Amino acid sequence: MEIRDLGEFGLIDRLTKILKIEDSSVVVGFGDDCSCVRISDQLVLFTSDVQIEGRHFVKALISPQDLGWRVVSVNVSDVVACGGKPRWGFISLAVPPELEFEYIEQVYKGMEEACQYYKMDIIGGNTSSSEIIIFDLFLTGITDRFVPRSGAKEGDYILLSGYTGLSRAGMELLQMKKDSYEDFENRLIKAHTKPVARTDLADRIKKFASSCIDVSDGLAGDLSHITHMSRVKAVLHREKLPVSPDLKIFCTKYKKDCLDYMLFGGEDYQLVFTVKEKHLSQFSDCFVIGKVEKGSGIFLKEGDNIKKISEKGYQHI
């Protein structure tokens, strides 16, 4: 069997079954955005994310400073999704030997800008040569309460921290390689090249969310991880899904389907999470988009009509 036949999540499932956890008594979370280990009285989060040239970014379409920011932000988003705050990171770098140092220097300045913004530090790493540019950041975080994907319960409400679909639109605009862009297009491009992890929600996610995941592979695809691990059904309400004004203009101009971008566009790094009704008032700045019910799968309700929707997400393999 070839790797492509398994797909990203099939591969992960096969590989994690090979590895055995020696002391499962201290492993609080595994298989989520982060793994979580209890060390003394502290819950420590561990995550890593790789950015590969040609797969996650095109060198000619993103500034090195924004790339550095992005390398950090995508990892911080995972930590926040588990109710934590980022602390220390290790960066592994593989680059072609002929690459100009000035390019990498600017990437690192972008990483330092992000570290200052998120109040964390990169304290080490590794380097190697490669035919393409690869950045792999390993990040730790801390929390008082680990928020898993498996905690959603029947009756919980489904919330979304912000607009989705913007990053995909921004990526497509960059691929057009236009001579000039309108203001709304530049904002969409920035949503793709310089995403901001929702650290402003970390404390509230930690205190009140029953489950959470960051939207990196698309709203439907990522929400499906919650429904699968929580063994529940998600019902989204079409009229409650927030449509970004910029995305609406983009879809009108280029004759695209907004809903397709909102459900299946990835790399927005917003949070989708579940809370009990009594905690809804804590998230007045977020969007209530649906409800958790008994069953399985993800459904979209529009008026009196309800239909099951695809759980497809972006596959890195």
N, C-alpha and C positions, 0 to 999 in steps of 0.2 A: 504493500500500500504506500502510495506517495503522500507526502505532507499535504499537498494541495487537496487531496481527497478528504483529509481530516478537517481542514479549515483551522482557523486560529483557536477557537474554543474547544474543538475536538482534540487538537494537539495538546492544549493546556490540561485538559481532563486526563488524557493518557499519561502525560509526564508526571503530574502531581500524584498519580496512583503509585508510581515507582518509588517516590521519596517517602520515607517514614519519619515521623516526628518522634524524637527520642523521649522528650518529656512533654506530653500533651497537657499536663496539668497547669503549665504556665502559659500555654498558647490560647489566648482569649479569642482571637479571630483569625480565620484562614479562608482564602477564596473570595475576599472582598476587595475593595479598592486598595486597602492596605492589609497586611497581616499585623496582628497585635499580640504583644508578649507582656506578661506581668513581671516586672523586675522590681523586687522589694515591694514597695507600696505604689509604684508608678506604672501606668500603662504606657508602653512605648510602641509607636507605630512604625512600620517599615514599608517602603514602597520604592519602585524604580520604574523609569520610563526612558525609552530610547528614541532618539530622533535621527533618522537615517536619510541621507541625501538621496533624492529620487523617489523615496517612499513616503516620507513625512514632510519633506520640504524640497523646493527647487531653489538652488543657490541664487539663480538670477532673479527670482521673484520675491525674495525677502531680504531685508537689510540684515547684516550680521548682528547689529544691536538688537533688533527685534527677535532674531533667532535665539540669541542668548536669553532674552526675557522669556521666550516661549519654552525653552528647555526647563527653566525653573518652574514656571507657572503650571505646566501640565502635571508636575509632581505635587506641587502644593495643593492643587485641586483634589487629588486623591486623599491627601491627609485631612483636608477640611471635610470631605464626604464621610469620613469616619469619626467626625466630631473632634478632630485634633488641631493642633497648631504646629507648624513646621519648626524644626530646630537646626539639625546639622545634616549636611549632604556631602557626598563624595562624587566627583565627576570623572568619568572615564572618557578619554578622547582618542579617536583614531582618525588620522588625516593623511592625505597624499603628501609625501615629502616635498613635492614641488609647490605646495600651496603657500601663498604669501603669508608671512607671520602677521602682517597688519590685519588680515581678515580675522584670524583667530583672536587677536587682541581685541578687536571690536566686539566679537561674540562674548568674550569674557567681561567686557565692560557692560554689556547688556545683562549678563548673569548677575553682576554685582549690583546693578540698578534694581533688579528684581529682589535680590537678597535684602537690600536696604528696605525696600517697600514691604516685604513680608516679614521682616525682622528675624532673619535666619542667617546661617553662615554655611559656606562651603569650606570644609576643613581638610580636604585631601582629594586623592584620585589616582588616575593612572593614564599613561599615554602609550600609543602604538601607531604604526603606520598602516595605511589602508588605501585601497583604490578609490574609495569614496569617503565623504565626511560622515563621521558617526559621533554623536554625543550620547552618553548613557549616564543619567543622574540617579544615584541611589540616595534616598532621603529618609530621615527619621523625623518623627513628630511625637508629641506627648498629648495625653488626654486624661480626664478623670472618668470618662465613660466611653466605651467603644460602641459606635453605632454601626451595626451590620446591615447587610442587604436582606437578611432573613427575618427581620423583626416586624414586617407589615402584618396587620391583623384585619380581619373582616370588620368593616365599619370605619376604618381609618380614612382620612382624606388624603388625596394626592396633591402635592404642591410642587410648583416650579419656580425657581428663584429668578428667572429672567427669560428674555427672548431666545428662541432657538432658530436655527436655519441661517443665521447671519454669516457664520464662518464659511459654510459651503458656498454661499453667494459671493463672498469676498474672494475665495479661492478661484471661482469661475471667472470673476472679473479680472484677476491677475493673469489668468491663462489666456484672456483675450488680447493681452499686450497692446492695449489702446494707447494712443499718443497722449490723451488726457482723460481724466475722469471727473464726473460730477461730484458735488459735495457728499451726497448720500452714498455714492459708490466708494468714495474714499473712507467713509465711516465703516462700510461693510468690509472693505479690505483690512482696515485696522482691527476689526473684530477677529479676523483670521490670523493676522500676523502677530498681534500683541494681545492675546486673551488675558483677562484678569481673573484669577481664582477668587472665589467668594469667601475670603477670610472674614469678611464682615458678618457672616452668618455662623461662624464656627461655634461660638458659645451657645447660640440658640439651638443649633443642630444637636450639639452635645446634650443639652438639657431636655429637649422636647421631641426630637424626631424618633420614631420607632424603627425606621429604616431610611437609608439614603444611598445615592450613587451619583457620581458626576456624569454629565452628558458629554462624553468624549466620542462615542460611536453612534450617536443619534438617539433622540428621545425614546423612540419605540424600542430600539435595540437595548438600550441601557435599562429602561424600565422593565424589560423582560427578565433581566437578571434578578430584580427584586421579586417579580411574580414567581419565578421558578424557585428561588431559594426560600421564599416565604410560603410557597404553595398556596397562592391566592390568585384571584382574577382582578385585573385593573380595568375600570370603565372610565374612559376619558370623554368629556363633554366638548363637542366641537365648538360651541359658542364661547367656551371658557378658555380655549387655547389662545394665548396672547400672540398677536401678529405685530411684529415690529413695523413701524411706519416706513422705515428704509427698505425692509424686505418686501413690503407691499408695492412700493414704487418699482423696485427691481423686477419683481415678478410681472407687473403690468408692462413694463418697458420691454422685457425680453420674453414675454409670453410663457411664463413658468407657472407652476402650481405651488402656491404658498404652502399649502398643507403638506405637500411632499417634502419641502425643505424643512419645515418645522418638525416633522415626525422622523425623517430619515437623514437629515443633514447632521454631520458630526463636528466635533472639535469646538463646541461652543463653551464648554467648561462651566455651564450653569449646573445647578443641583436639582435633581428630582428626588423628592422625599415624602414620607408619610407621617402624619401626626393624628392624634386623637382629636375629636371635635373640641374638647375643652382647651386645647392648646392653639387653636386657630388664630386667636387674637394676638399671639406672639409673632405672627408672620403676616402682618397687614401689608408689608412691602413686597410680598410674594403673590403668586397667582395660584388660586385653587382650581385645579384642572380636572378633577375627577374623584373617584372613590374606589376603595378596595372592597371587593365582594368575594363571596365563597365561589370557588371554581378555579379555572386556570385560563391563561391567555390574556391578551390585551384587546379591548373592544372600544370602538368609537361610536358614541351616541350622538345623533343629530336629529332633533325633534323626537318623533316617535320611532325613528329607525335606529337600529343598532347593528353593527357589523364587526366581525373579527378582523383585525388588521395584522399585517405582516410584522413579525418581530425581528426583521433583519436589521443588522447593525453593520458598521464598517468592519471589514475583516482585514487584518494586517498581513495575513498569509493567504 
